Amino acid sequence: MTLTSTVLDAPDARELADFYHRLLGWSITTEETDWVILGAPGGGAGLSFQTEKQYVRPVWPAGPGDPQMSAHLDIKVDDLEAACAHATQAGATLADFQPQETVRVFQDPAGHPFCLYVD
């Protein structure tokens, strides 16, 4: 078995793919009406995006009865401050809750949380 991609649902697949293209700099390898794939440089698993008309934005951290995230992305960076500035410029929003000093939690335009971290 080979994991080829992580798929994120969104109200608009192209819009969310454009955000991750700006954030990561990955190339669009497939683009259909409701489906977009970004390929990782040098191969490996990519990121895919599908339009889900019934999409409900997750709440993080979730409280009782809130729509919960089902996954998040961890993105290792060399310079946390510079990476945070880049993520904000690309369209991410810094989450209100920050669990650790060496990790910054952001939300993409569709509300999926992702973490920028340094070792």
C-alpha positions, 0 to 999 in steps of 0.5 A: 500500500502507498499513501498518495494524498491527504484530502481536505474537504472545503466549500470550494476546492480550488480556493483552498488549493490556492491557499495551500499553493501559496503557503507551501509553494507546491504545484497543482498537478490535477485540477477538475471542477470539484477536485484539485491535487497539489504535488509535493516537490520530489514526490511523496504524498500530496494534498488533495482538495474536494468541494463538499457542498454540505461542508461545515467549518470545524471549531478548534478547540471544539466544545460540546456539540461543535463540529470537530476537526478530524485531522490537522497538518503538521508543518515543520519550519526553520524559522517560526516567526518568518513562517507565521508571517508567511502563513498570515500573508497567504491567508491563514488565521492564527488560532486563539488557543496556542498549546505550546511555545514552539508550535503555532496553530493556524486555520486555513480559509476553510477552518482546517487547523494546521500547526507550524513548528520547530524542532 
